[in-house]
Amino acid sequence: MGIQERVMTTMSSKGQVILPKAIRDKRHWPAGTKLIVEETPEGVLLKSMPVFPCTDMTAVFGMLRPTVPALSIDDMNTVIAEEAKRRARD
């Protein structure tokens, strides 16, 4: 469906609008798809809601339990020094 093509739909008394099948198929929006409704100066914009909400590291930091015991500072320094030597050779 191009920009020039216009499709008309009608709003129900409950405020429901049916999106044409061609648009739903093109966007891969099956029944039950959650949409974000955004008001813009040009009209209303519909976007599919992301499957996972946007997060940052501070929101998830510490959620996973370690599977091995933590290294001591001395052990970490040893590993860092060994890796630095390895990289210097490469």
Secondary structure, DSSP 4 states (H G I P E B T S, - for coil): --SS------B-TTS-BPPPHHHHHHHT--TT--EEEEEETTEEEEEEPPSS----HHHHTT-SPPSSPPPPHHHHHHHHHHHHHHHHH-
